[in-house]
Amino acid sequence: MDNKQYDKMRNGRGLRRLINAGKSSLAGFTAAYKYEEAFRQELVLCVVLLPVALLLGETGVEKSLLAGSLLLVMIVELLNSAVEAVVDRVGLEIHPLSGRAKDMGSAAVFLVITHAVLVWLLILLPL
C-alpha cells in the first residue's frame, strides 16, 4: 500500500475527512490552552479585543484589519507552540539548533504582536 492510499484510509474521505480534521483542530486548541500560558494570555486578549475591534472599526476594512491582526497573533502562537513541541519531542538536551528553532518561533510571535499593535494604532489614533 502506498502512502497516498494509507493517508486516505487513515484520514477518511469527503465528509469523514472534514470531521477528522475538525477533531484534530479541536485537539490542537485544547492542547495549546492546556499547556501554553502565552496562548491562554493571548486568547484572553483576543476575546476581549475582538468585540472592541468590531465596534471601533468604522469600515469593513478597518474591522477586518483590527480583528485579523488579533487572529494572526493566535495563528502564529499556535505555530510557535507546535515548533516548540516538536523540538522538545526530539530531545530535551541543550542543542544550538533547538535553541535557534525556539528563538525563531519567539521572534515570529514578537513580529506579529508588533504588527497588531501598529495596525491598532494606525487605525484608531488620528494622524
N, C-alpha and C positions, 0 to 999 in steps of 0.2 A: 504494500500500500504506500503510495507516495504522500508527500507532505500535504498536498492540496486536498486529497481525499480524507486524510486524517483530520485536517482543520474543519472540513465540512461535517464530519461525524462528531467531532468534539464540540464545535460551536453551534451546530444546527444550521438550518437554512430558513430563509424567509422570516416569518413572524417569530419562530423559535429563536433564531439568531438575535433578533432585536430584544427579546425578553432576556436572553442570557447576557447580552451587552448591558442592559439596564441593571441586572443583578450585580454584574461586575462593577458598574459605576457606583451603585449604592454601597457596595463593599469598600470601594476606594474612598468615598466620602466618609464612611463610618470609621475606617482606619485612620484617616487624616485627623478627624475630630478626636478620636481616642488617644492618638499617640503624638500629635504635633501641636504644641502650645501656640506656636506662631499662627497656625491655621485657625485655631479657635479664636485668637485675638482678632485676626483679620476678618473672620466670619462675623464677629460681633459688630465690628466697624461697618462691614458691608450691609448687615441687616439694618443698622441704624441709618446709614447714609444713603441707601438706595431709595427710600421714600423721599428723603430730602432732595436727592438728585431729580426725581420726577416732579417735585414741587417747585424747585428753584430754576430748573431749565425752562427758558422761555419758548424755545422752539423744539421741534422733534430732534433736530440735530444736536442741540445742546443737551437735551435729556439723554440722548443716546451716548454722547461723549462722556457725560458725567457718570452714568450708570455703567457704561462699557469699561471705563477706566477702573472701576471697582471690581468688576468681574474679571478683568485681565489680571489684577493682583491675585485673585483667588486661583486662577488658572496657573500662573507662574509658581505660586506657592505649592500647588499640588505637584507640579513637575519637579520642583526642587526637592520636595519630600520624597518623591519616587527615586530621584538620583541618590539621595542620602540613604534610603532603604537598601538600594542595590549595592552601594559601596559598603555599607555595614554588613550586608549578607555575604559579600565576597570575603571579608575578613576585618576583624576589629583591630588588628595591629596597625601601628602608625606607618603610613607609606606616603611619600610625596605625591603620587598620583591620586591617592584617595583624598588627601587634603586639597589638592588642586580642584578636583571634581566638586567637592563640597563648597569650596570658596567660590567657584564659578557659578554654582547654583545660587549661593547667597548674593553674589553680585547681580545676578539677573533679577532677584526679588528686589534688591535695592533700586535698580534702574526702573522697574515697573512701578514701585511706590513713588519714586521721584516723578515719573511721568504722570501718575494720577494726581499728585499734588499740583503739578504745573497745569494740568487740564482744569482742575477745580479753580485755581487762582485766576487763570486767564479768562474763564467763563464768568466767574462770579464777581471779580473785582473790576470796577470801571477803570479804564486806562486814561 
